[in-house]
Amino acid sequence: MGINTERDVEANLQIGPTDSGMVRLFIEADGVEIPMDFEPEEADEIAEEIRAAAEAARILTSGGKR
């Protein structure tokens, strides 16, 4: 399984701050819950990676046109 392997799985994603000052990504799918906590600086890095991936996906789907 890799990033390009499609799966027919439905999941819920919640993102928010915790009481302890962390940023939590909370994923729930098929009765499995995965809480992932990050320092705010790590969350900023993840957000940058998501933005970069979104831009790359736009370029791929537009044939290289912006």
N, C-alpha and C positions, 0 to 999 in steps of 0.2 A: 504494500500500500504506500502510495506517495501523494504528493501535493496535487497531482493531476488525476488521481484515481477517484472516479465518481462513486458516491455511496448514496443509497436511498434511506438516509437516516434523518429523522426530524429531531432537532435539538433546540433548546431555549438558551439564550445567552443574556445574562444580566451583568451590568458593570456599575460599580459604585464604590464609594469610600467606606471603609470599616471604622468602627469605633476607635481602633488603635492607630489610625492614621495611614493605613495601607490602602491600596487600590485593589479591589477584588473583581476578578472575572469569575463568574459563577456559571458553569455549564451543566445543564441537566438534559439527559437523553436516555430513554428506555429504562427509567428508574435509577440511573446512575447519576450521582451528583459529584461534580469536580469543582471545588473552590480553589482558585489560584490567586494568591496574594502577592503584590508587588510594591516595592518602595515607590513613592511618587516619581522619582527620577527614572526608574525602570519603566514605569507606565508611560512616561513621556517618550522613551525610546521605542516602546512597542507601538505607540500611536504614530510615530514617524515612519516606522516600518509598514504599518497599515496604509498610511497615506501614499508611500512610495509604491506599494503593491497595487493600490487602486489606480495610480497614474499609469503604471506599466500595463495594467489590464485595459485601461482606456486606449492606450496606444495600440495594443494588440488588436482590439476589436474595431479600431477605426482605420486599420491598415497603415498605421504610422503617422496619420494626420492628427493634428491637435485642434 
